[in-house]
Amino acid sequence: MEKILVVDDEHEIGDLIELYLTNEGYTVFKFYSARDALAYIVTNELDLAILDVMLPDMNGFKLCQKIREKYTYPIIMLTAKDEEIDKITGLTLGADDYITKPFRPLEMVARVKAQLRRYKKYNLSRSEDTEDTVIVHSGLVMDIKTHECLLNERPLALTPTEFSILRILLEQKGSVVSAEELFHRIWKDEYYNKSNNTITVHIRHLREKMDDTVDNPKYIKTIWGVGYKIETQI
């Protein structure tokens, strides 16, 4: 039974989320402040966190950042404003998805399930005996089993979504992978449209962590109007 952290100072929203997730069989730990949530996080195991951006003692972005210092489980941000900057900020700081208030409860549940499916998939891969569990490319070493990634022997702190994107690109090294294909392979049945820039933001965050650039790519190259690919020659 997956354990889900919910942090929202609006009691009605927190109660609504708890109700729907509990009905789906999840165990929910609900808090109304970042301080109480942090105290719980350090001593308990979790599988996913849902964080409101606007909290009374610390904004959700800062809380997300603190969680990412030690943990890799999925984080979904709740934002009351449908502003691109809020979404980009959350994804850049390590969030895996975002939901804009007011939201449809069933959509929220679907997003939670999608994130947990991917997270469990990578946890299970650690105990599976499969071939080619380590991908090596020009100083980049990705261990599928342990969900670890090194660049020139330096650990890369990747979120599950970033790890998924990089793995797909490495497995199809030299071939172009479209944003739509990346989206469907990661989120499965989630809806995609061309205005969705979720993949773009995660790619940008990956480049920042890898000291890569758009203009002079060492690893991830953008093929404008088509998609992305891993450079075969560096």
Residue, then its C-alpha position, 0 to 999 in steps of 0.5 A: m500500500e503506497k504512502i502519500l504525503v499531502v501538504d496543503d494549508e487549505h483544509e478543504i483541499g487537503d481533505l478532498i485529496e485525502l478522501y479520493l486517494t484513500n478510496e483508491g487504497y492509498t495511505v495518506f499523511k496530511f499536513y497543513s504546514a511545511r514544518d510539520a511535513l518536514a518533521y515527518i519526512v525525515t523519519n518515515e518512508l514515503d512513495l509520493a508527495i503532493l505539495d501546495v505552492m502557497l504554504p504559511d511557513m515555507n513555499g512549496f518550491k522550497l519544500c520540494q527542494k528540501i525533499r530532493e536533497k535526500y529523496t527521489y520519490p515523485i513530487i506533484m505540485l499544486t498551484a492556484k495560478d495557471e501561470e507558466i512560471d510557477k509550473i517551470t519553477g516547480l519542474t526545475l526544482g525537482a517536481d515531476d508534475y503539477i496540477t492547477k487549482p481548481f482541479r478535477p479529483l479524478e484527474m488528480v488520482a490519474r496523475v498520482k497513479a501514473q507517477l507511482r507506476r513509473y516510480k515502482k517500475y524503477n524500484l523493481s528494476r533494482s532487483e531484476d537480473t537483466e542484461d545491459t543494466v548499465i549504459v555507458h556513453s562518453g563519460l556518462v554511466m547509467d545503472i538501471k538497477t540501482h537508478e544511479c547516474l554518473l557523469n565523469e565519475r560525478p553523481l547526477a541527482l536525477t528525478p525519476t522523470e529526468f532519469s526516464i528521459l535520459r534512459i530513453l535517449l541513451e537507449q536510442k542513441g543517435s536516433v531522434v526521439s520526439a517530445e510526444e514519444l517521450f511524453h507517452r512512454i513516460w506518462k503512458d495514457e496521459y493526454y499530450n498536446k503540442s503546447n505542452n512544454t513539460i518535456t522541454v522543461h525537464i530536458r533543460h533541467l537535465r542539461e543544467k545538471m550535465d553542464d550541457t547547452v542548447d547551442n553547443p550540445k555535448y550530450i542532448k541535441t535538439i533537432w528543431g521541429v522533430g525532437y531530441k537525440i543523444e550525440t554519438q560523437i563528443 
